[in-house]
Amino acid sequence: MGNVAQLIAEFGFPIVMMVSLGYFVYYIWNAIQTVINPAVGSQHMALIKLIDQVRMLDNDIIRLQEKIDTVLQIKENEILNRSNESTTSKPSSSR
């Protein structure tokens, strides 16, 4: 603590604080470069894998929706065919 007081007395408070701030910025920058950037890189690869999985699921959903639409259309056509057959196959009643 005595060294800090001596530095402030010799150079002034603003100069000592600017040097301290410079060291703090250097320390934070170094921590970002050595710890955070590699972690971000690995997370980037995980994100790419997840995006690919979401795209595959989206394609699967689209294919399933097309199949469901086809099945519903076939059922609707069968119902229409049955109703047409039942109306045309009824014998006309005699007068």
Biopython code that builds the backbone (N, CA, C, O; Angstrom):
import numpy as np
from Bio.PDB.StructureBuilder import StructureBuilder

atoms = [
    (1, "MET", "N", (0.830, -1.190, 0.000)),
    (1, "MET", "CA", (0.000, 0.000, 0.000)),
    (1, "MET", "C", (0.870, 1.246, 0.000)),
    (1, "MET", "O", (0.500, 2.282, -0.552)),
    (2, "GLY", "N", (2.033, 1.125, 0.630)),
    (2, "GLY", "CA", (2.947, 2.263, 0.661)),
    (2, "GLY", "C", (3.486, 2.587, -0.718)),
    (2, "GLY", "O", (3.723, 3.752, -1.037)),
    (3, "ASN", "N", (3.683, 1.559, -1.541)),
    (3, "ASN", "CA", (4.169, 1.788, -2.901)),
    (3, "ASN", "C", (3.167, 2.582, -3.724)),
    (3, "ASN", "O", (3.551, 3.450, -4.508)),
    (4, "VAL", "N", (1.887, 2.288, -3.548)),
    (4, "VAL", "CA", (0.848, 3.000, -4.296)),
    (4, "VAL", "C", (0.827, 4.462, -3.872)),
    (4, "VAL", "O", (0.723, 5.351, -4.716)),
    (5, "ALA", "N", (0.925, 4.716, -2.575)),
    (5, "ALA", "CA", (0.936, 6.100, -2.093)),
    (5, "ALA", "C", (2.157, 6.840, -2.610)),
    (5, "ALA", "O", (2.066, 8.016, -2.959)),
    (6, "GLN", "N", (3.288, 6.172, -2.663)),
    (6, "GLN", "CA", (4.507, 6.803, -3.171)),
    (6, "GLN", "C", (4.363, 7.100, -4.663)),
    (6, "GLN", "O", (4.783, 8.163, -5.122)),
    (7, "LEU", "N", (3.771, 6.167, -5.433)),
    (7, "LEU", "CA", (3.560, 6.401, -6.867)),
    (7, "LEU", "C", (2.605, 7.563, -7.102)),
    (7, "LEU", "O", (2.823, 8.381, -7.995)),
    (8, "ILE", "N", (1.533, 7.636, -6.289)),
    (8, "ILE", "CA", (0.583, 8.742, -6.433)),
    (8, "ILE", "C", (1.269, 10.058, -6.104)),
    (8, "ILE", "O", (1.052, 11.060, -6.786)),
    (9, "ALA", "N", (2.087, 10.063, -5.076)),
    (9, "ALA", "CA", (2.797, 11.296, -4.708)),
    (9, "ALA", "C", (3.779, 11.706, -5.799)),
    (9, "ALA", "O", (3.959, 12.897, -6.052)),
    (10, "GLU", "N", (4.415, 10.735, -6.445)),
    (10, "GLU", "CA", (5.433, 11.051, -7.441)),
    (10, "GLU", "C", (4.833, 11.416, -8.798)),
    (10, "GLU", "O", (5.266, 12.383, -9.424)),
    (11, "PHE", "N", (3.817, 10.634, -9.269)),
    (11, "PHE", "CA", (3.285, 10.840, -10.619)),
    (11, "PHE", "C", (1.909, 11.496, -10.649)),
    (11, "PHE", "O", (1.524, 12.045, -11.681)),
    (12, "GLY", "N", (1.184, 11.459, -9.590)),
    (12, "GLY", "CA", (-0.163, 12.022, -9.556)),
    (12, "GLY", "C", (-1.209, 10.919, -9.692)),
    (12, "GLY", "O", (-0.966, 9.866, -10.281)),
    (13, "PHE", "N", (-2.361, 11.197, -9.133)),
    (13, "PHE", "CA", (-3.451, 10.215, -9.112)),
    (13, "PHE", "C", (-3.921, 9.826, -10.515)),
    (13, "PHE", "O", (-4.059, 8.634, -10.789)),
    (14, "PRO", "N", (-4.174, 10.790, -11.422)),
    (14, "PRO", "CA", (-4.671, 10.405, -12.752)),
    (14, "PRO", "C", (-3.706, 9.495, -13.514)),
    (14, "PRO", "O", (-4.145, 8.563, -14.187)),
    (15, "ILE", "N", (-2.416, 9.750, -13.418)),
    (15, "ILE", "CA", (-1.438, 8.933, -14.138)),
    (15, "ILE", "C", (-1.417, 7.512, -13.586)),
    (15, "ILE", "O", (-1.409, 6.549, -14.353)),
    (16, "VAL", "N", (-1.409, 7.377, -12.268)),
    (16, "VAL", "CA", (-1.385, 6.050, -11.650)),
    (16, "VAL", "C", (-2.662, 5.284, -12.001)),
    (16, "VAL", "O", (-2.607, 4.086, -12.281)),
    (17, "MET", "N", (-3.801, 5.962, -11.987)),
    (17, "MET", "CA", (-5.063, 5.298, -12.322)),
    (17, "MET", "C", (-5.103, 4.889, -13.795)),
    (17, "MET", "O", (-5.650, 3.834, -14.116)),
    (18, "MET", "N", (-4.544, 5.689, -14.689)),
    (18, "MET", "CA", (-4.517, 5.329, -16.110)),
    (18, "MET", "C", (-3.623, 4.112, -16.342)),
    (18, "MET", "O", (-3.960, 3.244, -17.147)),
    (19, "VAL", "N", (-2.503, 4.042, -15.653)),
    (19, "VAL", "CA", (-1.636, 2.864, -15.769)),
    (19, "VAL", "C", (-2.363, 1.639, -15.224)),
    (19, "VAL", "O", (-2.287, 0.558, -15.808)),
    (20, "SER", "N", (-3.071, 1.808, -14.101)),
    (20, "SER", "CA", (-3.845, 0.698, -13.529)),
    (20, "SER", "C", (-4.943, 0.258, -14.491)),
    (20, "SER", "O", (-5.174, -0.938, -14.670)),
    (21, "LEU", "N", (-5.613, 1.216, -15.106)),
    (21, "LEU", "CA", (-6.654, 0.903, -16.079)),
    (21, "LEU", "C", (-6.062, 0.180, -17.291)),
    (21, "LEU", "O", (-6.660, -0.764, -17.807)),
    (22, "GLY", "N", (-4.906, 0.617, -17.735)),
    (22, "GLY", "CA", (-4.229, -0.055, -18.844)),
    (22, "GLY", "C", (-3.918, -1.502, -18.514)),
    (22, "GLY", "O", (-4.116, -2.384, -19.350)),
    (23, "TYR", "N", (-3.431, -1.759, -17.305)),
    (23, "TYR", "CA", (-3.152, -3.132, -16.894)),
    (23, "TYR", "C", (-4.441, -3.945, -16.836)),
    (23, "TYR", "O", (-4.470, -5.104, -17.251)),
    (24, "PHE", "N", (-5.509, -3.333, -16.317)),
    (24, "PHE", "CA", (-6.794, -4.024, -16.234)),
    (24, "PHE", "C", (-7.297, -4.410, -17.624)),
    (24, "PHE", "O", (-7.746, -5.536, -17.839)),
    (25, "VAL", "N", (-7.216, -3.474, -18.559)),
    (25, "VAL", "CA", (-7.647, -3.753, -19.931)),
    (25, "VAL", "C", (-6.794, -4.869, -20.532)),
    (25, "VAL", "O", (-7.322, -5.759, -21.198)),
    (26, "TYR", "N", (-5.482, -4.828, -20.305)),
    (26, "TYR", "CA", (-4.595, -5.880, -20.806)),
    (26, "TYR", "C", (-4.977, -7.236, -20.210)),
    (26, "TYR", "O", (-5.017, -8.234, -20.929)),
    (27, "TYR", "N", (-5.255, -7.281, -18.913)),
    (27, "TYR", "CA", (-5.614, -8.523, -18.240)),
    (27, "TYR", "C", (-6.917, -9.089, -18.811)),
    (27, "TYR", "O", (-7.012, -10.284, -19.090)),
    (28, "ILE", "N", (-7.914, -8.225, -18.982)),
    (28, "ILE", "CA", (-9.205, -8.663, -19.522)),
    (28, "ILE", "C", (-9.039, -9.137, -20.964)),
    (28, "ILE", "O", (-9.583, -10.175, -21.342)),
    (29, "TRP", "N", (-8.292, -8.387, -21.769)),
    (29, "TRP", "CA", (-8.065, -8.761, -23.166)),
    (29, "TRP", "C", (-7.372, -10.129, -23.250)),
    (29, "TRP", "O", (-7.738, -10.968, -24.073)),
    (30, "ASN", "N", (-6.383, -10.338, -22.405)),
    (30, "ASN", "CA", (-5.670, -11.610, -22.387)),
    (30, "ASN", "C", (-6.609, -12.751, -21.987)),
    (30, "ASN", "O", (-6.548, -13.835, -22.568)),
    (31, "ALA", "N", (-7.465, -12.515, -21.009)),
    (31, "ALA", "CA", (-8.418, -13.543, -20.583)),
    (31, "ALA", "C", (-9.399, -13.867, -21.707)),
    (31, "ALA", "O", (-9.743, -15.029, -21.923)),
    (32, "ILE", "N", (-9.840, -12.847, -22.411)),
    (32, "ILE", "CA", (-10.757, -13.071, -23.532)),
    (32, "ILE", "C", (-10.082, -13.919, -24.605)),
    (32, "ILE", "O", (-10.678, -14.862, -25.125)),
    (33, "GLN", "N", (-8.850, -13.585, -24.929)),
    (33, "GLN", "CA", (-8.142, -14.300, -25.991)),
    (33, "GLN", "C", (-7.820, -15.742, -25.621)),
    (33, "GLN", "O", (-7.853, -16.616, -26.487)),
    (34, "THR", "N", (-7.512, -16.008, -24.365)),
    (34, "THR", "CA", (-7.076, -17.358, -23.990)),
    (34, "THR", "C", (-8.203, -18.259, -23.507)),
    (34, "THR", "O", (-8.108, -19.480, -23.632)),
    (35, "VAL", "N", (-9.266, -17.684, -22.958)),
    (35, "VAL", "CA", (-10.317, -18.514, -22.369)),
    (35, "VAL", "C", (-11.606, -18.458, -23.178)),
    (35, "VAL", "O", (-12.174, -19.493, -23.526)),
    (36, "ILE", "N", (-12.060, -17.258, -23.471)),
    (36, "ILE", "CA", (-13.391, -17.101, -24.054)),
    (36, "ILE", "C", (-13.412, -17.446, -25.538)),
    (36, "ILE", "O", (-14.336, -18.126, -25.983)),
    (37, "ASN", "N", (-12.437, -17.007, -26.312)),
    (37, "ASN", "CA", (-12.450, -17.275, -27.752)),
    (37, "ASN", "C", (-12.437, -18.764, -28.087)),
    (37, "ASN", "O", (-13.193, -19.174, -28.968)),
    (38, "PRO", "N", (-11.618, -19.603, -27.433)),
    (38, "PRO", "CA", (-11.712, -21.041, -27.733)),
    (38, "PRO", "C", (-13.079, -21.632, -27.379)),
    (38, "PRO", "O", (-13.589, -22.498, -28.089)),
    (39, "ALA", "N", (-13.663, -21.161, -26.285)),
    (39, "ALA", "CA", (-14.986, -21.656, -25.904)),
    (39, "ALA", "C", (-16.030, -21.243, -26.930)),
    (39, "ALA", "O", (-16.918, -22.028, -27.263)),
    (40, "VAL", "N", (-15.931, -20.019, -27.433)),
    (40, "VAL", "CA", (-16.864, -19.553, -28.456)),
    (40, "VAL", "C", (-16.698, -20.384, -29.729)),
    (40, "VAL", "O", (-17.684, -20.706, -30.392)),
    (41, "GLY", "N", (-15.469, -20.729, -30.068)),
    (41, "GLY", "CA", (-15.232, -21.559, -31.246)),
    (41, "GLY", "C", (-15.883, -22.921, -31.134)),
    (41, "GLY", "O", (-16.488, -23.405, -32.090)),
    (42, "SER", "N", (-15.763, -23.539, -29.976)),
    (42, "SER", "CA", (-16.389, -24.854, -29.801)),
    (42, "SER", "C", (-17.911, -24.736, -29.792)),
    (42, "SER", "O", (-18.601, -25.619, -30.302)),
    (43, "GLN", "N", (-18.434, -23.673, -29.227)),
    (43, "GLN", "CA", (-19.876, -23.463, -29.238)),
    (43, "GLN", "C", (-20.383, -23.193, -30.650)),
    (43, "GLN", "O", (-21.513, -23.542, -30.989)),
    (44, "HIS", "N", (-19.548, -22.576, -31.461)),
    (44, "HIS", "CA", (-19.919, -22.307, -32.852)),
    (44, "HIS", "C", (-20.146, -23.622, -33.593)),
    (44, "HIS", "O", (-21.105, -23.749, -34.354)),
    (45, "MET", "N", (-19.271, -24.595, -33.374)),
    (45, "MET", "CA", (-19.432, -25.891, -34.026)),
    (45, "MET", "C", (-20.693, -26.596, -33.530)),
    (45, "MET", "O", (-21.403, -27.224, -34.315)),
    (46, "ALA", "N", (-20.971, -26.494, -32.241)),
    (46, "ALA", "CA", (-22.189, -27.098, -31.699)),
    (46, "ALA", "C", (-23.419, -26.432, -32.302)),
    (46, "ALA", "O", (-24.410, -27.102, -32.591)),
    (47, "LEU", "N", (-23.363, -25.123, -32.491)),
    (47, "LEU", "CA", (-24.476, -24.396, -33.088)),
    (47, "LEU", "C", (-24.704, -24.830, -34.529)),
    (47, "LEU", "O", (-25.850, -24.972, -34.956)),
    (48, "ILE", "N", (-23.642, -25.040, -35.276)),
    (48, "ILE", "CA", (-23.775, -25.495, -36.659)),
    (48, "ILE", "C", (-24.447, -26.871, -36.701)),
    (48, "ILE", "O", (-25.308, -27.113, -37.547)),
    (49, "LYS", "N", (-24.060, -27.769, -35.798)),
    (49, "LYS", "CA", (-24.678, -29.095, -35.747)),
    (49, "LYS", "C", (-26.168, -28.986, -35.425)),
    (49, "LYS", "O", (-26.989, -29.683, -36.023)),
    (50, "LEU", "N", (-26.514, -28.110, -34.480)),
    (50, "LEU", "CA", (-27.924, -27.942, -34.125)),
    (50, "LEU", "C", (-28.730, -27.361, -35.280)),
    (50, "LEU", "O", (-29.869, -27.767, -35.509)),
    (51, "ILE", "N", (-28.148, -26.419, -36.004)),
    (51, "ILE", "CA", (-28.840, -25.843, -37.159)),
    (51, "ILE", "C", (-29.096, -26.922, -38.203)),
    (51, "ILE", "O", (-30.177, -26.968, -38.790)),
    (52, "ASP", "N", (-28.123, -27.783, -38.440)),
    (52, "ASP", "CA", (-28.309, -28.883, -39.390)),
    (52, "ASP", "C", (-29.422, -29.824, -38.933)),
    (52, "ASP", "O", (-30.228, -30.274, -39.747)),
    (53, "GLN", "N", (-29.469, -30.118, -37.643)),
    (53, "GLN", "CA", (-30.523, -30.991, -37.129)),
    (53, "GLN", "C", (-31.893, -30.350, -37.281)),
    (53, "GLN", "O", (-32.862, -31.029, -37.621)),
    (54, "VAL", "N", (-31.983, -29.045, -37.031)),
    (54, "VAL", "CA", (-33.260, -28.345, -37.181)),
    (54, "VAL", "C", (-33.702, -28.372, -38.638)),
    (54, "VAL", "O", (-34.885, -28.562, -38.919)),
    (55, "ARG", "N", (-32.778, -28.186, -39.559)),
    (55, "ARG", "CA", (-33.126, -28.249, -40.985)),
    (55, "ARG", "C", (-33.622, -29.638, -41.365)),
    (55, "ARG", "O", (-34.591, -29.774, -42.112)),
    (56, "MET", "N", (-32.956, -30.670, -40.848)),
    (56, "MET", "CA", (-33.403, -32.031, -41.146)),
    (56, "MET", "C", (-34.800, -32.275, -40.584)),
    (56, "MET", "O", (-35.637, -32.883, -41.251)),
    (57, "LEU", "N", (-35.057, -31.808, -39.370)),
    (57, "LEU", "CA", (-36.385, -31.967, -38.778)),
    (57, "LEU", "C", (-37.437, -31.194, -39.562)),
    (57, "LEU", "O", (-38.563, -31.663, -39.728)),
    (58, "ASP", "N", (-37.074, -30.020, -40.038)),
    (58, "ASP", "CA", (-37.996, -29.229, -40.841)),
    (58, "ASP", "C", (-38.346, -29.970, -42.130)),
    (58, "ASP", "O", (-39.508, -29.999, -42.536)),
    (59, "ASN", "N", (-37.347, -30.565, -42.770)),
    (59, "ASN", "CA", (-37.612, -31.349, -43.978)),
    (59, "ASN", "C", (-38.497, -32.551, -43.666)),
    (59, "ASN", "O", (-39.387, -32.885, -44.449)),
    (60, "ASP", "N", (-38.261, -33.202, -42.531)),
    (60, "ASP", "CA", (-39.098, -34.335, -42.140)),
    (60, "ASP", "C", (-40.540, -33.897, -41.911)),
    (60, "ASP", "O", (-41.475, -34.592, -42.308)),
    (61, "ILE", "N", (-40.716, -32.758, -41.278)),
    (61, "ILE", "CA", (-42.066, -32.243, -41.028)),
    (61, "ILE", "C", (-42.763, -31.938, -42.342)),
    (61, "ILE", "O", (-43.948, -32.229, -42.498)),
    (62, "ILE", "N", (-42.042, -31.358, -43.283)),
    (62, "ILE", "CA", (-42.638, -31.050, -44.585)),
    (62, "ILE", "C", (-43.063, -32.342, -45.282)),
    (62, "ILE", "O", (-44.162, -32.413, -45.831)),
    (63, "ARG", "N", (-42.207, -33.361, -45.264)),
    (63, "ARG", "CA", (-42.552, -34.640, -45.893)),
    (63, "ARG", "C", (-43.754, -35.282, -45.213)),
    (63, "ARG", "O", (-44.640, -35.805, -45.889)),
    (64, "LEU", "N", (-43.796, -35.248, -43.892)),
    (64, "LEU", "CA", (-44.933, -35.823, -43.171)),
    (64, "LEU", "C", (-46.223, -35.068, -43.476)),
    (64, "LEU", "O", (-47.284, -35.675, -43.616)),
    (65, "GLN", "N", (-46.130, -33.759, -43.578)),
    (65, "GLN", "CA", (-47.314, -32.966, -43.898)),
    (65, "GLN", "C", (-47.828, -33.305, -45.292)),
    (65, "GLN", "O", (-49.038, -33.378, -45.506)),
    (66, "GLU", "N", (-46.922, -33.512, -46.233)),
    (66, "GLU", "CA", (-47.329, -33.914, -47.581)),
    (66, "GLU", "C", (-48.020, -35.279, -47.547)),
    (66, "GLU", "O", (-49.026, -35.478, -48.229)),
    (67, "LYS", "N", (-47.498, -36.207, -46.771)),
    (67, "LYS", "CA", (-48.119, -37.526, -46.663)),
    (67, "LYS", "C", (-49.508, -37.422, -46.047)),
    (67, "LYS", "O", (-50.449, -38.062, -46.516)),
    (68, "ILE", "N", (-49.635, -36.618, -45.002)),
    (68, "ILE", "CA", (-50.940, -36.439, -44.355)),
    (68, "ILE", "C", (-51.926, -35.815, -45.324)),
    (68, "ILE", "O", (-53.079, -36.241, -45.399)),
    (69, "ASP", "N", (-51.485, -34.807, -46.067)),
    (69, "ASP", "CA", (-52.365, -34.176, -47.051)),
    (69, "ASP", "C", (-52.815, -35.184, -48.106)),
    (69, "ASP", "O", (-53.975, -35.178, -48.519)),
    (70, "THR", "N", (-51.901, -36.047, -48.540)),
    (70, "THR", "CA", (-52.240, -37.058, -49.536)),
    (70, "THR", "C", (-53.263, -38.041, -48.982)),
    (70, "THR", "O", (-54.233, -38.375, -49.662)),
    (71, "VAL", "N", (-53.056, -38.506, -47.757)),
    (71, "VAL", "CA", (-53.995, -39.447, -47.142)),
    (71, "VAL", "C", (-55.362, -38.801, -46.974)),
    (71, "VAL", "O", (-56.381, -39.434, -47.249)),
    (72, "LEU", "N", (-55.400, -37.567, -46.533)),
    (72, "LEU", "CA", (-56.682, -36.876, -46.371)),
    (72, "LEU", "C", (-57.382, -36.694, -47.709)),
    (72, "LEU", "O", (-58.603, -36.824, -47.792)),
    (73, "GLN", "N", (-56.630, -36.398, -48.745)),
    (73, "GLN", "CA", (-57.215, -36.241, -50.074)),
    (73, "GLN", "C", (-57.778, -37.569, -50.574)),
    (73, "GLN", "O", (-58.858, -37.603, -51.164)),
    (74, "ILE", "N", (-57.050, -38.666, -50.339)),
    (74, "ILE", "CA", (-57.535, -39.990, -50.748)),
    (74, "ILE", "C", (-58.814, -40.339, -49.999)),
    (74, "ILE", "O", (-59.759, -40.847, -50.602)),
    (75, "LYS", "N", (-58.863, -40.076, -48.699)),
    (75, "LYS", "CA", (-60.072, -40.356, -47.919)),
    (75, "LYS", "C", (-61.247, -39.525, -48.417)),
    (75, "LYS", "O", (-62.370, -40.017, -48.525)),
    (76, "GLU", "N", (-60.976, -38.272, -48.715)),
    (76, "GLU", "CA", (-62.044, -37.407, -49.218)),
    (76, "GLU", "C", (-62.563, -37.926, -50.557)),
    (76, "GLU", "O", (-63.770, -37.928, -50.800)),
    (77, "ASN", "N", (-61.659, -38.363, -51.417)),
    (77, "ASN", "CA", (-62.077, -38.919, -52.709)),
    (77, "ASN", "C", (-62.882, -40.200, -52.527)),
    (77, "ASN", "O", (-63.859, -40.419, -53.244)),
    (78, "GLU", "N", (-62.489, -41.051, -51.580)),
    (78, "GLU", "CA", (-63.241, -42.272, -51.314)),
    (78, "GLU", "C", (-64.645, -41.955, -50.825)),
    (78, "GLU", "O", (-65.611, -42.596, -51.239)),
    (79, "ILE", "N", (-64.756, -40.975, -49.952)),
    (79, "ILE", "CA", (-66.078, -40.584, -49.445)),
    (79, "ILE", "C", (-66.937, -40.058, -50.580)),
    (79, "ILE", "O", (-68.119, -40.390, -50.671)),
    (80, "LEU", "N", (-66.354, -39.242, -51.446)),
    (80, "LEU", "CA", (-67.108, -38.720, -52.587)),
    (80, "LEU", "C", (-67.520, -39.850, -53.526)),
    (80, "LEU", "O", (-68.645, -39.856, -54.027)),
    (81, "ASN", "N", (-66.630, -40.798, -53.768)),
    (81, "ASN", "CA", (-66.960, -41.930, -54.638)),
    (81, "ASN", "C", (-68.075, -42.778, -54.040)),
    (81, "ASN", "O", (-68.971, -43.213, -54.763)),
    (82, "ARG", "N", (-68.035, -43.018, -52.744)),
    (82, "ARG", "CA", (-69.085, -43.800, -52.092)),
    (82, "ARG", "C", (-70.431, -43.090, -52.174)),
    (82, "ARG", "O", (-71.462, -43.712, -52.427)),
    (83, "SER", "N", (-70.402, -41.775, -51.957)),
    (83, "SER", "CA", (-71.670, -41.039, -52.019)),
    (83, "SER", "C", (-72.199, -41.010, -53.447)),
    (83, "SER", "O", (-73.411, -41.074, -53.653)),
    (84, "ASN", "N", (-71.320, -40.916, -54.431)),
    (84, "ASN", "CA", (-71.758, -40.945, -55.830)),
    (84, "ASN", "C", (-72.294, -42.323, -56.195)),
    (84, "ASN", "O", (-73.295, -42.422, -56.904)),
    (85, "GLU", "N", (-71.653, -43.381, -55.730)),
    (85, "GLU", "CA", (-72.113, -44.734, -56.011)),
    (85, "GLU", "C", (-73.459, -45.000, -55.359)),
    (85, "GLU", "O", (-74.322, -45.653, -55.946)),
    (86, "SER", "N", (-73.638, -44.501, -54.159)),
    (86, "SER", "CA", (-74.898, -44.750, -53.467)),
    (86, "SER", "C", (-76.044, -43.987, -54.115)),
    (86, "SER", "O", (-77.174, -44.474, -54.120)),
    (87, "THR", "N", (-75.786, -42.818, -54.656)),
    (87, "THR", "CA", (-76.864, -42.064, -55.309)),
    (87, "THR", "C", (-77.163, -42.624, -56.686)),
    (87, "THR", "O", (-78.315, -42.583, -57.120)),
    (88, "THR", "N", (-76.184, -43.136, -57.375)),
    (88, "THR", "CA", (-76.430, -43.678, -58.716)),
    (88, "THR", "C", (-76.909, -45.116, -58.666)),
    (88, "THR", "O", (-77.561, -45.567, -59.608)),
    (89, "SER", "N", (-76.619, -45.841, -57.624)),
    (89, "SER", "CA", (-77.010, -47.249, -57.562)),
    (89, "SER", "C", (-78.412, -47.447, -56.984)),
    (89, "SER", "O", (-78.923, -48.567, -57.012)),
    (90, "LYS", "N", (-79.035, -46.419, -56.474)),
    (90, "LYS", "CA", (-80.394, -46.571, -55.944)),
    (90, "LYS", "C", (-81.349, -46.816, -57.114)),
    (90, "LYS", "O", (-81.356, -46.067, -58.091)),
    (91, "PRO", "N", (-82.131, -47.847, -57.006)),
    (91, "PRO", "CA", (-83.096, -48.074, -58.095)),
    (91, "PRO", "C", (-84.195, -47.025, -58.038)),
    (91, "PRO", "O", (-84.629, -46.592, -56.971)),
    (92, "SER", "N", (-84.611, -46.650, -59.191)),
    (92, "SER", "CA", (-85.685, -45.657, -59.223)),
    (92, "SER", "C", (-86.991, -46.359, -58.880)),
    (92, "SER", "O", (-87.253, -47.461, -59.363)),
    (93, "SER", "N", (-87.775, -45.752, -58.082)),
    (93, "SER", "CA", (-89.024, -46.369, -57.643)),
    (93, "SER", "C", (-90.077, -46.269, -58.744)),
    (93, "SER", "O", (-90.105, -45.302, -59.505)),
    (94, "SER", "N", (-90.919, -47.253, -58.817)),
    (94, "SER", "CA", (-91.969, -47.222, -59.838)),
    (94, "SER", "C", (-93.077, -46.302, -59.391)),
    (94, "SER", "O", (-93.283, -46.083, -58.198)),
    (95, "ARG", "N", (-93.779, -45.771, -60.353)),
    (95, "ARG", "CA", (-94.803, -44.785, -60.058)),
    (95, "ARG", "C", (-96.021, -45.403, -59.606)),
    (95, "ARG", "O", (-96.994, -44.707, -59.312)),
]
sb = StructureBuilder()
sb.init_structure("model")
sb.init_model(0)
sb.init_chain("A")
sb.init_seg("    ")
for serial, (resi, resn, name, xyz) in enumerate(atoms, 1):
    if name == "N":
        sb.init_residue(resn, " ", resi, " ")
    sb.init_atom(name, np.array(xyz, "f"), 0.0, 1.0, " ", f" {name:<3s}", serial, name[0])
structure = sb.get_structure()
